[in-house]
Every structure is written in C-alpha cells, then in structure tokens.
C-alpha cells in the first residue's frame, strides 16, 4: 500500500470552527476529523462502560481489519486529541493508554484553540510508526482501561501516561 506523501493528522475531539475550512485540504498536512479507528474506539469505550451490546467490539475490530487489509483505511500519522480534560476516563484511556502504548509520539494532546492546534502541527515529534492494524487491535477486547493522565506535550520524549488511582 502506498502511503500519502503528506502528514495525515486525525483531529479527535472538538474541532475549532476556525479549522473547519482546512479539514481535508491536501498541503503539507492533511487535517481531518475522521478517525479510522473511531468505530473500534466507540465500541471499546461502550464495552467497558457497560453500555455496548455483546459482540459490538468484535464486529468493529473485524470490520476495521478487513478495511485495512483491503487498503481502504490507513492510520493517520498523528492523532491530535483536543479537550482531553473533557474526555470520559475510558475514552481518555483509549488514546493515552491503548494507542499511546502502541506509538507514544503519535498521540498528541492539544488545546482545542485553533492557534494551538496549528502550533502543534508545526512541532509534531518524529517517532516509530504504528504497528500493523491487525497487531494493534489483537486482543483489544481483553485490554481493560485504567484512568490515564495524558503526557505533557512540552516534554520532548514523553514517558508512558501516568495512571491515577481512584480518589488520587
């Protein structure tokens, strides 16, 4: 599969109105709000928040893997996650636990202000690429969420997210 020559960034969370006109434009960066793992993320969150139907996560994983194998889905170079403090704990762990563990420098917390998003685009850190999607999602139904605190974007080599204990 040939990858896009531009840096592809999935803007996850609230999209500032000032950035809506640039979504999907093809320049140095392709900024989009369509997360190719969104269906799996939603099903994973619902599974562990006890709101998802039985089998939903498995179907989402199977569908996403099939699309990836067919070449109709490609992971973005980065996920810029806005409004991190407003994310429910399980959703926050999806990005700053599950995905961060797979490719720590590819998950970047950012303030939802348009200027901050643009500044983050200018300083995205290089790092190892994502594992293949089938490996990334292998055993995901067994991956139990913790309460994760996202890494500080000012730290050049972010450590693994810190886990909070209940009440701490």
DSSP file (Angstrom, degrees, kcal/mol; ACC not computed):
  #  RESIDUE AA STRUCTURE BP1 BP2  ACC     N-H-->O    O-->H-N    N-H-->O    O-->H-N    TCO  KAPPA ALPHA  PHI   PSI    X-CA   Y-CA   Z-CA
    1    1 A X              0   0    0      0, 0.0     2,-0.5     0, 0.0    70,-0.0   0.000 360.0 360.0 360.0 135.4    0.0    0.0    0.0
    2    2 A X        -     0   0    0      1,-0.0     2,-0.2     0, 0.0     3,-0.1  -0.782 360.0-138.3 -91.4 128.2    1.4    3.4   -0.8
    3    3 A X        -     0   0    0     -2,-0.5     2,-0.1     1,-0.1    -1,-0.0  -0.506  27.9 -93.7 -84.4 154.0    1.1    6.0    2.0
    4    4 A X        -     0   0    0     -2,-0.2     4,-0.2     1,-0.1    -1,-0.1  -0.401  27.1-137.9 -62.5 138.3    0.1    9.6    1.5
    5    5 A X  S    S+     0   0    0     -2,-0.1    -1,-0.1     2,-0.1     2,-0.1   0.740  83.6  75.5 -73.9 -22.7    3.1   11.8    1.0
    6    6 A X  S    S-     0   0    0      1,-0.1     2,-0.7    23,-0.0    23,-0.2  -0.426  98.8 -98.5 -82.2 163.2    1.6   14.5    3.3
    7    7 A X  E     -a   29   0A   0     21,-2.5    23,-2.8    -2,-0.1     2,-0.5  -0.765  40.2-148.6 -81.8 118.6    1.5   14.2    7.0
    8    8 A X  E     -a   30   0A   0     -2,-0.7    69,-1.8    21,-0.2    70,-1.6  -0.793  16.3-173.4 -95.7 126.9   -2.0   12.9    7.8
    9    9 A X  E     -ab  31  78A   0     21,-3.0    23,-2.7    -2,-0.5     2,-0.7  -0.979  16.5-150.9-125.9 124.9   -3.4   14.1   11.1
   10   10 A X  E     -ab  32  79A   0     68,-2.7    70,-2.3    -2,-0.4     2,-0.9  -0.857  13.0-150.8 -92.1 118.3   -6.7   13.0   12.7
   11   11 A X  E     - b   0  80A   0     21,-3.7     2,-0.4    -2,-0.7    70,-0.2  -0.816  18.9-166.6 -90.6 108.1   -8.1   15.8   14.8
   12   12 A X  E     + b   0  81A   0     68,-2.9    70,-3.1    -2,-0.9     2,-0.3  -0.823  48.4  13.8-104.2 132.3  -10.0   14.0   17.5
   13   13 A X  S    S+     0   0    0     -2,-0.4     2,-0.2    68,-0.2    70,-0.1  -0.764 114.1   5.6 107.6-155.4  -12.4   15.8   19.8
   14   14 A X        -     0   0    0     -2,-0.3     2,-0.6    68,-0.1    69,-0.1  -0.457  66.1-147.4 -67.9 129.8  -13.8   19.3   19.4
   15   15 A X        -     0   0    0     -2,-0.2     5,-0.1    67,-0.1    -1,-0.1  -0.889  20.0-123.1-100.1 117.1  -12.8   20.8   16.1
   16   16 A X    >>  -     0   0    0     -2,-0.6     3,-2.2    96,-0.3     4,-0.8  -0.325  17.2-125.5 -59.0 137.6  -12.4   24.6   16.4
   17   17 A X  G >4 S+     0   0    0      1,-0.3     3,-0.9     2,-0.2     4,-0.5   0.836 109.2  63.1 -52.7 -35.6  -14.7   26.4   13.9
   18   18 A X  G 34 S+     0   0    0      1,-0.2    -1,-0.3     2,-0.1     3,-0.1   0.709 104.3  48.1 -65.6 -18.8  -11.6   28.3   12.5
   19   19 A X  G X> S+     0   0    0     -3,-2.2     3,-1.4     1,-0.1     4,-0.8   0.607  84.6  89.3 -97.2 -13.0  -10.2   25.0   11.4
   20   20 A X  G X< S+     0   0    0     -3,-0.9     3,-1.0    -4,-0.8    -1,-0.1   0.876  83.5  56.8 -53.2 -41.8  -13.3   23.5    9.6
   21   21 A X  G 34 S+     0   0    0     -4,-0.5    -1,-0.3     1,-0.2    -2,-0.1   0.768 107.4  49.0 -63.6 -22.7  -12.3   25.1    6.3
   22   22 A X  G X4 S+     0   0    0     -3,-1.4     3,-2.1    -4,-0.1     9,-0.5   0.565  79.6 118.7 -94.0  -7.6   -8.9   23.4    6.2
   23   23 A X  B << S+c   31   0A   0     -3,-1.0     9,-0.2    -4,-0.8     3,-0.1  -0.387  87.2   7.7 -59.7 127.5  -10.2   19.9    7.1
   24   24 A X  T 3  S+     0   0    0      7,-3.3    -1,-0.3     1,-0.3     8,-0.1   0.405  91.0 140.2  83.4  -2.5   -9.4   17.6    4.2
   25   25 A X    <   -     0   0    0     -3,-2.1     2,-0.8     6,-0.3     6,-0.4  -0.467  50.6-132.0 -71.5 149.2   -7.2   20.1    2.3
   26   26 A X        +     0   0    0      4,-0.1     4,-0.2    -2,-0.1     2,-0.2  -0.815  58.4 112.0-110.3  94.1   -4.1   18.5    0.8
   27   27 A X  S    S-     0   0    0      2,-1.2   -20,-0.1    -2,-0.8     3,-0.0  -0.309  93.4 -44.4-128.4-144.8   -1.0   20.5    1.6
   28   28 A X  S    S+     0   0    0     -2,-0.2   -21,-2.5   -22,-0.1     2,-0.4   0.892 135.4  34.7 -57.5 -38.1    2.0   19.6    3.8
   29   29 A X  E     -a    7   0A   0    -23,-0.2    -2,-1.2   -21,-0.0     2,-0.6  -0.926  69.6-152.5-117.0 142.3   -0.6   18.4    6.3
   30   30 A X  E     -a    8   0A   0    -23,-2.8   -21,-3.0    -2,-0.4     2,-0.6  -0.961  21.1-166.4-108.7 110.6   -3.9   16.7    5.7
   31   31 A X  E     +ac   9  23A   0     -2,-0.6    -7,-3.3    -9,-0.5    -6,-0.3  -0.874  16.4 162.1-103.3 120.8   -6.0   17.6    8.7
   32   32 A X  E     -a   10   0A   0    -23,-2.7   -21,-3.7    -2,-0.6    -2,-0.0  -0.936  41.2-145.7-136.7 159.4   -9.2   15.5    9.1
   33   33 A X  S    S+     0   0    0     -2,-0.3     2,-0.7   -23,-0.2   -20,-0.2   0.150  71.2 104.1-109.4  18.0  -11.7   14.7   11.8
   34   34 A X        -     0   0    0    -22,-0.1     2,-0.7     3,-0.0   -22,-0.1  -0.885  57.5-159.0-101.6 108.4  -12.4   11.2   10.6
   35   35 A X    >   -     0   0    0     -2,-0.7     3,-2.3     1,-0.1     4,-0.3  -0.780   9.0-152.2 -88.5 116.1  -10.6    8.7   12.9
   36   36 A X  T 3  S+     0   0    0     -2,-0.7     3,-0.2     1,-0.3     4,-0.2   0.698 100.1  46.9 -63.5 -16.5  -10.1    5.4   11.1
   37   37 A X  T 3> S+     0   0    0      1,-0.1     4,-3.0     2,-0.1    -1,-0.3   0.278  82.3 105.9-101.8   9.2  -10.2    3.7   14.4
   38   38 A X  H <> S+     0   0    0     -3,-2.3     4,-2.9     1,-0.2     5,-0.2   0.870  76.0  51.6 -58.3 -42.1  -13.2    5.6   15.6
   39   39 A X  H  > S+     0   0    0     -4,-0.3     4,-2.1     2,-0.2    -1,-0.2   0.907 114.0  44.3 -63.7 -41.4  -15.7    2.7   15.3
   40   40 A X  H  > S+     0   0    0     20,-0.2     4,-2.9     2,-0.2     5,-0.2   0.919 113.1  51.7 -68.0 -43.4  -13.4    0.5   17.4
   41   41 A X  H  X S+     0   0    0     -4,-3.0     4,-2.6     2,-0.2     5,-0.2   0.936 110.9  47.5 -58.1 -47.7  -12.8    3.3   19.9
   42   42 A X  H  X S+     0   0    0     -4,-2.9     4,-2.5     1,-0.2    -1,-0.2   0.925 114.7  45.5 -60.8 -45.5  -16.5    3.8   20.3
   43   43 A X  H  X S+     0   0    0     -4,-2.1     4,-2.4    -5,-0.2    14,-0.3   0.882 112.8  50.9 -66.6 -38.3  -17.2    0.1   20.7
   44   44 A X  H  X S+     0   0    0     -4,-2.9     4,-2.0     2,-0.2    -2,-0.2   0.920 111.4  47.6 -64.9 -44.0  -14.3   -0.3   23.1
   45   45 A X  H  X S+     0   0    0     -4,-2.6     4,-1.5    -5,-0.2    -2,-0.2   0.941 113.3  47.8 -61.9 -47.5  -15.5    2.6   25.3
   46   46 A X  H  <>S+     0   0    0     -4,-2.5     5,-3.0     1,-0.2     6,-1.6   0.882 108.5  55.8 -63.3 -37.2  -19.1    1.2   25.3
   47   47 A X  H ><5S+     0   0    0     -4,-2.4     3,-0.9     1,-0.2    -1,-0.2   0.937 114.6  37.5 -59.6 -46.6  -17.9   -2.3   26.2
   48   48 A X  H 3<5S+     0   0    0     -4,-2.0    -1,-0.2     1,-0.2    -2,-0.2   0.596 112.7  56.1 -88.1  -9.2  -16.0   -1.1   29.3
   49   49 A X  T 3<5S-     0   0    0     -4,-1.5    -1,-0.2    -5,-0.2    -2,-0.2   0.264 113.3-120.5 -96.5   9.8  -18.6    1.5   30.3
   50   50 A X  T < 5S+     0   0    0     -3,-0.9    -3,-0.2    -4,-0.1    -2,-0.1   0.814  88.3 103.4  58.1  36.4  -21.1   -1.4   30.2
   51   51 A X      < +     0   0    0     -5,-3.0     2,-0.3    -6,-0.2    -4,-0.2   0.437  53.2  93.8-121.8  -4.3  -23.3    0.2   27.6
   52   52 A X  S    S-     0   0    0     -6,-1.6     3,-0.1    -7,-0.1     2,-0.1  -0.657  75.6-111.6 -96.5 147.8  -22.4   -1.7   24.5
   53   53 A X    >   -     0   0    0     -2,-0.3     3,-1.8     1,-0.1     4,-0.4  -0.370  47.0 -85.4 -70.9 154.2  -24.2   -4.7   23.1
   54   54 A X  T 3  S+     0   0    0      1,-0.3    -1,-0.1     2,-0.1    -7,-0.0  -0.364 114.4  15.1 -59.1 131.1  -22.5   -8.1   23.2
   55   55 A X  T 3> S+     0   0    0     -3,-0.1     4,-2.2    -2,-0.1    -1,-0.3   0.293  88.7 115.5  89.3  -9.7  -20.2   -8.6   20.2
   56   56 A X  H <> S+     0   0    0     -3,-1.8     4,-2.4     1,-0.2     5,-0.2   0.921  78.4  46.8 -60.1 -45.3  -20.2   -4.9   19.1
   57   57 A X  H  > S+     0   0    0     -4,-0.4     4,-2.6   -14,-0.3    -1,-0.2   0.918 111.2  51.2 -64.0 -43.5  -16.4   -4.6   19.7
   58   58 A X  H  > S+     0   0    0      1,-0.2     4,-2.5     2,-0.2    -1,-0.2   0.899 111.2  48.2 -61.8 -40.5  -15.6   -7.8   17.9
   59   59 A X  H  X S+     0   0    0     -4,-2.2     4,-2.7     2,-0.2    -1,-0.2   0.919 111.7  49.7 -65.2 -43.8  -17.6   -6.7   14.9
   60   60 A X  H  X S+     0   0    0     -4,-2.4     4,-2.4     2,-0.2   -20,-0.2   0.903 112.7  47.3 -62.0 -41.6  -15.9   -3.2   14.8
   61   61 A X  H  X S+     0   0    0     -4,-2.6     4,-2.7     2,-0.2     5,-0.2   0.938 113.0  48.0 -65.1 -47.2  -12.5   -4.8   15.0
   62   62 A X  H  X S+     0   0    0     -4,-2.5     4,-2.2    -5,-0.2    -2,-0.2   0.914 113.7  47.4 -60.4 -44.4  -13.3   -7.3   12.3
   63   63 A X  H  X S+     0   0    0     -4,-2.7     4,-2.3     2,-0.2    -1,-0.2   0.917 113.2  47.7 -63.9 -44.8  -14.7   -4.6   10.0
   64   64 A X  H  X S+     0   0    0     -4,-2.4     4,-2.4    -5,-0.2    -2,-0.2   0.911 112.1  49.2 -65.5 -43.0  -11.7   -2.3   10.6
   65   65 A X  H  X S+     0   0    0     -4,-2.7     4,-2.8     2,-0.2    -1,-0.2   0.911 110.9  50.7 -62.2 -41.8   -9.2   -5.0   10.0
   66   66 A X  H  X S+     0   0    0     -4,-2.2     4,-1.9    -5,-0.2    -2,-0.2   0.910 111.2  47.8 -63.4 -42.0  -11.0   -6.0    6.7
   67   67 A X  H  <>S+     0   0    0     -4,-2.3     5,-2.5     2,-0.2     6,-0.8   0.895 112.4  50.0 -64.5 -39.7  -11.0   -2.4    5.5
   68   68 A X  H ><5S+     0   0    0     -4,-2.4     3,-1.1     1,-0.2    -2,-0.2   0.925 110.7  48.6 -65.3 -44.8   -7.3   -2.1    6.4
   69   69 A X  H 3<5S+     0   0    0     -4,-2.8    -1,-0.2     1,-0.3    -2,-0.2   0.854 110.2  52.2 -63.3 -33.8   -6.4   -5.3    4.6
   70   70 A X  T 3<5S-     0   0    0     -4,-1.9    -1,-0.3    -5,-0.2    -2,-0.2   0.551 115.1-118.9 -79.3  -7.0   -8.4   -4.1    1.5
   71   71 A X  T < 5S+     0   0    0     -3,-1.1    -3,-0.2    -4,-0.5    -2,-0.1   0.690  83.2 116.1  79.3  18.6   -6.4   -0.8    1.6
   72   72 A X  S   <S+     0   0    0     -5,-2.5     2,-0.4    -6,-0.2    -4,-0.2   0.467  71.6  48.4 -98.4  -1.5   -9.5    1.4    2.2
   73   73 A X        -     0   0    0     -6,-0.8     2,-0.4    -5,-0.1    -2,-0.2  -1.000  61.6-179.8-137.8 138.8   -8.3    2.6    5.6
   74   74 A X        -     0   0    0     -2,-0.4   -38,-0.2    -3,-0.1     2,-0.1  -0.999  31.1-115.2-136.5 137.4   -5.0    4.0    6.6
   75   75 A X        -     0   0    0     -2,-0.4   -67,-0.1     1,-0.1    55,-0.1  -0.449  35.8-114.6 -69.4 143.6   -3.9    5.2   10.1
   76   76 A X        -     0   0    0      1,-0.1   -67,-0.2    -2,-0.1     3,-0.1  -0.360  19.7-118.0 -71.9 160.7   -3.1    8.9   10.3
   77   77 A X  S    S+     0   0    0    -69,-1.8     2,-0.3     1,-0.2   -68,-0.2   0.888  95.3   9.5 -62.9 -37.4    0.4    9.9   11.1
   78   78 A X  E     -b    9   0A   0    -70,-1.6   -68,-2.7     2,-0.0     2,-0.5  -0.967  59.8-142.7-141.3 153.1   -0.8   11.5   14.3
   79   79 A X  E     -bd  10 107A   0     27,-2.9    29,-3.0    -2,-0.3     2,-0.7  -0.986  16.7-162.0-112.0 115.5   -3.9   11.8   16.4
   80   80 A X  E     -bd  11 108A   0    -70,-2.3   -68,-2.9    -2,-0.5     2,-0.7  -0.900  12.5-157.5 -93.4 118.7   -4.2   15.3   17.9
   81   81 A X  E     -bd  12 109A   0     27,-2.7    29,-2.6    -2,-0.7     3,-0.4  -0.874   7.9-165.3-106.0 115.7   -6.6   14.9   20.8
   82   82 A X  E     + d   0 110A   0    -70,-3.1    29,-0.2    -2,-0.7   -68,-0.1  -0.592  65.9  21.9 -96.0 159.1   -8.4   18.1   21.8
   83   83 A X    >>  +     0   0    0     27,-0.6     3,-1.4    -2,-0.2     4,-0.6   0.858  68.0 166.6  58.7  39.6  -10.4   18.7   25.0
   84   84 A X  G >4 S+     0   0    0     -3,-0.4     3,-1.3    26,-0.3    -1,-0.1   0.873  71.6  55.6 -55.8 -41.8   -8.5   15.9   26.9
   85   85 A X  G 34 S+     0   0    0      1,-0.3    -1,-0.3     7,-0.0    -2,-0.1   0.749 106.3  52.9 -65.1 -21.9   -9.8   17.1   30.3
   86   86 A X  G <4 S+     0   0    0     -3,-1.4    -1,-0.3     2,-0.1    -2,-0.2   0.554  86.2 104.9 -90.2  -8.7  -13.3   16.8   29.0
   87   87 A X  S << S-     0   0    0     -3,-1.3     2,-0.0    -4,-0.6    -4,-0.0  -0.468  80.4-109.4 -72.5 142.3  -13.0   13.2   27.8
   88   88 A X     >  -     0   0    0     -2,-0.2     4,-2.8     1,-0.1     5,-0.2  -0.384  35.9-107.5 -63.3 150.7  -14.6   10.5   29.8
   89   89 A X  H  > S+     0   0    0      1,-0.2     4,-2.1     2,-0.2    59,-0.5   0.853 118.1  49.6 -53.6 -40.3  -12.0    8.4   31.6
   90   90 A X  H  > S+     0   0    0      2,-0.2     4,-1.5     1,-0.2    -1,-0.2   0.920 113.0  46.1 -68.1 -41.9  -12.5    5.3   29.4
   91   91 A X  H  > S+     0   0    0      1,-0.2     4,-1.5     2,-0.2    -2,-0.2   0.904 111.2  53.3 -65.7 -40.5  -12.2    7.4   26.1
   92   92 A X  H  X S+     0   0    0     -4,-2.8     4,-3.1     1,-0.2    -1,-0.2   0.895 107.5  51.7 -60.6 -39.4   -9.1    9.2   27.5
   93   93 A X  H  X>S+     0   0    0     -4,-2.1     5,-2.0    -5,-0.2     4,-1.6   0.834 100.8  62.2 -69.1 -30.4   -7.5    5.8   28.2
   94   94 A X  I  <>S+     0   0    0     -4,-1.5     5,-2.8     3,-0.2     6,-0.3   0.953 117.0  29.6 -56.0 -48.4   -8.2    4.7   24.6
   95   95 A X  I  <>S+     0   0    0     -4,-1.5     5,-1.1     3,-0.2    -2,-0.2   0.932 131.3  34.0 -78.2 -46.5   -6.0    7.5   23.3
   96   96 A X  I  <5S+     0   0    0     -4,-3.1    65,-0.4    -5,-0.2    -3,-0.2   0.298 131.9  27.7-100.3  10.4   -3.5    7.9   26.2
   97   97 A X  I  X5S+     0   0    0     -4,-1.6     4,-2.2    -5,-0.2    -3,-0.2   0.490 128.4  27.7-122.7 -74.7   -3.4    4.2   27.2
   98   98 A X  I  ><S+     0   0    0     -5,-2.0     4,-1.2     2,-0.2    -3,-0.2   0.966 132.3  31.4 -61.1 -60.1   -4.1    1.9   24.3
   99   99 A X  I  ><S+     0   0    0     -5,-2.8     4,-2.1    -6,-0.2     3,-0.2   0.889 118.5  54.9 -70.5 -37.7   -3.0    4.0   21.3
  100  100 A X  H  4<S+     0   0    0     -5,-1.1    -1,-0.2    -6,-0.3    -2,-0.2   0.889 105.2  54.0 -61.8 -38.8   -0.2    5.7   23.3
  101  101 A X  H  < S+     0   0    0     -4,-2.2     3,-0.3     1,-0.2    -1,-0.2   0.858 110.0  48.1 -62.6 -34.0    1.3    2.4   24.2
  102  102 A X  H  < S-     0   0    0     -4,-1.2    -2,-0.2     1,-0.2    -1,-0.2   0.865 138.4  -1.3 -76.2 -36.9    1.4    1.4   20.6
  103  103 A X    ><  -     0   0    0     -4,-2.1     3,-2.1    27,-0.1     4,-0.3  -0.574  68.1-173.3-155.8  81.6    3.0    4.6   19.3
  104  104 A X  G >  S+     0   0    0     -3,-0.3     3,-0.9     1,-0.3    -3,-0.1   0.794  84.0  49.7 -54.7 -37.2    3.6    7.2   22.1
  105  105 A X  G 3  S+     0   0    0      1,-0.2    -1,-0.3    23,-0.1    20,-0.3   0.521 100.7  66.2 -83.7  -2.4    4.8   10.0   19.9
  106  106 A X  G <  S+     0   0    0     -3,-2.1   -27,-2.9    -7,-0.2     2,-0.6   0.468  88.8  71.9 -96.1  -4.2    1.8    9.7   17.5
  107  107 A X  E <   +d   79   0A   0     -3,-0.9     2,-0.5    -4,-0.3   -27,-0.2  -0.959  64.9 179.6-115.0 115.1   -0.8   10.7   20.2
  108  108 A X  E     -d   80   0A   0    -29,-3.0   -27,-2.7    -2,-0.6     2,-0.2  -0.952  20.7-144.6-125.3 116.6   -0.6   14.4   21.0
  109  109 A X  E     +d   81   0A   0     -2,-0.5     2,-0.3    42,-0.2   -27,-0.2  -0.579  29.6 174.8 -74.5 140.6   -2.8   16.2   23.4
  110  110 A X  E     -d   82   0A   0    -29,-2.6   -27,-0.6    -2,-0.2   -26,-0.3  -0.999  36.6-106.2-149.2 145.3   -3.7   19.8   22.3
  111  111 A X        -     0   0    0     -2,-0.3     6,-0.1   -29,-0.2   -29,-0.1  -0.448  34.9-123.0 -64.9 141.2   -5.8   22.6   23.4
  112  112 A X  S    S+     0   0    0     -2,-0.1   -96,-0.3     4,-0.1     2,-0.2   0.491  76.1 117.3 -72.2   1.1   -8.9   23.0   21.1
  113  113 A X  S  > S-     0   0    0      1,-0.1     4,-2.2   -98,-0.1     3,-0.4  -0.501  72.1-129.2 -67.1 133.8   -8.0   26.6   20.3
  114  114 A X  H  > S+     0   0    0      1,-0.2     4,-2.5     2,-0.2     5,-0.2   0.867 107.0  52.3 -55.3 -41.8   -7.3   26.8   16.5
  115  115 A X  H  > S+     0   0    0      1,-0.2     4,-2.3     2,-0.2    -1,-0.2   0.885 109.7  49.4 -64.1 -37.1   -3.9   28.6   17.1
  116  116 A X  H  > S+     0   0    0     -3,-0.4     4,-2.3     2,-0.2    -1,-0.2   0.879 109.9  51.1 -69.0 -37.3   -2.8   25.9   19.5
  117  117 A X  H  X S+     0   0    0     -4,-2.2     4,-1.9     2,-0.2    -2,-0.2   0.939 111.9  46.7 -63.8 -46.1   -3.7   23.2   17.0
  118  118 A X  H  X S+     0   0    0     -4,-2.5     4,-1.3     1,-0.2    -2,-0.2   0.889 111.7  51.2 -63.6 -38.8   -1.8   24.9   14.2
  119  119 A X  H  X S+     0   0    0     -4,-2.3     4,-0.6     1,-0.2    -1,-0.2   0.890 107.9  52.9 -64.6 -38.5    1.2   25.4   16.6
  120  120 A X  H >< S+     0   0    0     -4,-2.3     3,-1.1     1,-0.2    -1,-0.2   0.886 104.0  56.7 -64.1 -37.4    1.0   21.6   17.4
  121  121 A X  H >< S+     0   0    0     -4,-1.9     3,-0.8     1,-0.3    -1,-0.2   0.856 104.2  53.6 -60.7 -34.5    1.1   20.8   13.7
  122  122 A X  H 3< S+     0   0    0     -4,-1.3    -1,-0.3     1,-0.2    -2,-0.2   0.634 115.3  39.1 -76.1 -13.1    4.4   22.7   13.4
  123  123 A X  T << S+     0   0    0     -3,-1.1    -1,-0.2    -4,-0.6     2,-0.2   0.005  73.1 150.4-129.1  31.1    6.1   20.8   16.2
  124  124 A X    <   -     0   0    0     -3,-0.8     2,-0.2     1,-0.1   -18,-0.1  -0.469  45.2-125.8 -65.9 129.8    4.9   17.2   15.8
  125  125 A X        -     0   0    0    -20,-0.3     2,-0.1    -2,-0.2    -1,-0.1  -0.522  16.7-122.8 -79.1 142.0    7.6   14.9   17.1
  126  126 A X        +     0   0    0     -2,-0.2     2,-0.3   -20,-0.0    -1,-0.1  -0.411  46.6 144.0 -72.8 159.8    9.0   12.1   14.9
  127  127 A X        -     0   0    0     -2,-0.1   -24,-0.0   -21,-0.0     0, 0.0  -0.974  50.7 -47.5-179.6 173.6    8.8    8.6   16.2
  128  128 A X        -     0   0    0     -2,-0.3   -23,-0.1     1,-0.1     3,-0.1  -0.212  61.9-111.1 -58.0 147.4    8.2    5.0   15.3
  129  129 A X        -     0   0    0      1,-0.2    -1,-0.1   -24,-0.0   -52,-0.1  -0.249  41.7 -82.1 -74.1 165.5    5.3    4.2   13.0
  130  130 A X        -     0   0    0      1,-0.1    -1,-0.2   -27,-0.1     3,-0.1  -0.266  46.3-109.0 -61.0 150.5    2.1    2.4   14.2
  131  131 A X        -     0   0    0      1,-0.2    -1,-0.1    -3,-0.1     5,-0.1  -0.411  56.5 -72.1 -70.0 163.3    2.2   -1.4   14.3
  132  132 A X    >>  -     0   0    0      1,-0.1     4,-2.8    -2,-0.1     3,-0.6  -0.272  48.5-115.4 -54.9 145.7    0.1   -3.1   11.6
  133  133 A X  H 3> S+     0   0    0      1,-0.3     4,-2.4     2,-0.2     5,-0.2   0.858 114.8  55.3 -56.8 -39.6   -3.6   -2.6   12.4
  134  134 A X  H 3> S+     0   0    0      1,-0.2     4,-0.5     2,-0.2    -1,-0.3   0.889 113.5  41.8 -63.8 -35.6   -4.2   -6.3   12.9
  135  135 A X  H <4 S+     0   0    0     -3,-0.6     3,-0.5     2,-0.2    -2,-0.2   0.882 112.1  54.9 -74.8 -39.0   -1.5   -6.4   15.5
  136  136 A X  H  < S+     0   0    0     -4,-2.8    -2,-0.2     1,-0.2    -1,-0.2   0.882 116.3  37.7 -59.1 -39.6   -2.6   -3.1   17.1
  137  137 A X  H >< S+     0   0    0     -4,-2.4     3,-2.0    -5,-0.2     4,-0.3   0.478  84.9 123.5 -95.1  -3.0   -6.1   -4.5   17.6
  138  138 A X  T 3< S-     0   0    0     -4,-0.5    -3,-0.0    -3,-0.5    -4,-0.0  -0.409  89.7  -1.1 -61.7 125.6   -5.1   -8.0   18.6
  139  139 A X  T >> S+     0   0    0     -2,-0.2     3,-2.1     1,-0.1     4,-0.5   0.638  85.8 141.7  72.0  14.6   -6.6   -8.8   22.0
  140  140 A X  G X4  +     0   0    0     -3,-2.0     3,-1.0     1,-0.3    -2,-0.1   0.811  65.1  63.5 -60.7 -29.6   -8.2   -5.4   22.3
  141  141 A X  G 34 S+     0   0    0     -4,-0.3    -1,-0.3     1,-0.3    -3,-0.1   0.690 103.5  49.8 -68.8 -15.7  -11.3   -6.9   23.9
  142  142 A X  G <4 S+     0   0    0     -3,-2.1     2,-1.0     2,-0.1    -1,-0.3   0.537  84.3 103.1 -94.2 -10.0   -9.0   -8.0   26.8
  143  143 A X    <<  -     0   0    0     -3,-1.0     2,-0.3    -4,-0.5   -45,-0.1  -0.643  60.9-158.9 -81.5 103.0   -7.4   -4.6   27.2
  144  144 A X        -     0   0    0     -2,-1.0     2,-0.1     1,-0.1    -2,-0.1  -0.661  17.5-117.8 -86.9 133.2   -9.1   -3.2   30.3
  145  145 A X        -     0   0    0     -2,-0.3     2,-0.2  -100,-0.1   -55,-0.1  -0.357  25.2-168.4 -73.8 149.4   -9.0    0.6   30.7
  146  146 A X        -     0   0    0    -57,-0.1     2,-0.8   -56,-0.1   -53,-0.2  -0.648  41.8 -89.7-113.4 177.5   -7.3    2.4   33.6
  147  147 A X        -     0   0    0     17,-0.5    17,-2.0    -2,-0.2     2,-0.3  -0.859  54.7-164.6 -91.8 111.4   -7.7    6.1   34.3
  148  148 A X  E     -E  163   0B   0     -2,-0.8     2,-0.5   -59,-0.5    15,-0.2  -0.773  18.9-149.9-105.6 142.5   -4.9    7.7   32.3
  149  149 A X  E     -E  162   0B   0     13,-2.4    13,-0.8    -2,-0.3    -2,-0.0  -0.945  31.4-120.4-104.6 123.3   -3.3   11.1   32.5
  150  150 A X        -     0   0    0     -2,-0.5    12,-0.1    11,-0.2     3,-0.0  -0.215  32.2 -98.6 -64.0 154.4   -2.1   12.3   29.1
  151  151 A X        -     0   0    0      1,-0.1     2,-0.5     8,-0.1   -42,-0.2  -0.304  41.0 -97.9 -68.2 156.4    1.6   13.1   28.7
  152  152 A X    >   -     0   0    0      1,-0.1     3,-1.8   -44,-0.1    -1,-0.1  -0.654  26.6-145.4 -74.6 121.1    2.7   16.7   28.9
  153  153 A X  T 3  S+     0   0    0     -2,-0.5    -1,-0.1     1,-0.3     5,-0.1   0.699  95.9  65.0 -64.4 -15.9    3.1   17.9   25.2
  154  154 A X  T 3  S+     0   0    0      2,-0.0     2,-0.6    -3,-0.0    -1,-0.3   0.638  80.5  91.8 -79.9 -13.6    6.1   20.1   26.3
  155  155 A X    <   -     0   0    0     -3,-1.8     3,-0.4     1,-0.1    -4,-0.0  -0.728  69.8-150.7 -84.9 121.0    8.1   17.1   27.2
  156  156 A X  S    S+     0   0    0     -2,-0.6     2,-0.5     1,-0.3    -1,-0.1   0.833  90.1  32.9 -65.2 -34.4   10.2   16.0   24.1
  157  157 A X  S    S-     0   0    0    -32,-0.0    -1,-0.3   -53,-0.0   -52,-0.0  -0.762  90.7-150.3-121.2  83.4   10.3   12.3   24.8
  158  158 A X        -     0   0    0     -2,-0.5     3,-0.1    -3,-0.4   -54,-0.1  -0.251   4.7-139.9 -64.3 134.4    7.1   11.6   26.6
  159  159 A X        -     0   0    0      1,-0.2     3,-0.1   -55,-0.0    -8,-0.1  -0.270  44.2 -69.3 -76.3 175.0    7.0    8.7   29.2
  160  160 A X        -     0   0    0      1,-0.1    -1,-0.2    -9,-0.0   -63,-0.1  -0.315  69.3 -85.2 -60.0 150.7    4.1    6.4   29.4
  161  161 A X        -     0   0    0    -65,-0.4     2,-0.3     1,-0.1   -11,-0.2  -0.253  45.0-115.0 -59.1 145.6    0.9    8.0   30.7
  162  162 A X  E     -E  149   0B   0    -13,-0.8   -13,-2.4    -3,-0.1     2,-0.4  -0.595  26.0-136.0 -79.0 143.9    0.7    8.2   34.5
  163  163 A X  E     -E  148   0B   0     -2,-0.3     2,-0.4   -15,-0.2   -15,-0.2  -0.867  12.0-144.7-103.6 136.5   -2.2    6.2   36.0
  164  164 A X        -     0   0    0    -17,-2.0   -17,-0.5    -2,-0.4     2,-0.3  -0.761   9.3-136.1 -96.2 141.9   -4.3    7.6   38.7
  165  165 A X    >   -     0   0    0     -2,-0.4     3,-2.8     1,-0.1   -19,-0.0  -0.705  44.7 -80.7 -89.9 151.7   -5.7    5.6   41.5
  166  166 A X  T 3  S+     0   0    0     -2,-0.3    -1,-0.1     1,-0.3     0, 0.0  -0.256 120.4  12.2 -53.5 132.0   -9.3    6.2   42.5
  167  167 A X  T 3         0   0    0      1,-0.1    -1,-0.3    -3,-0.1    -2,-0.0   0.447 360.0 360.0  80.5   0.7   -9.5    9.2   44.7
  168  168 A X    <         0   0    0     -3,-2.8    -2,-0.2     0, 0.0    -1,-0.1   0.385 360.0 360.0-111.7 360.0   -5.9   10.2   43.8
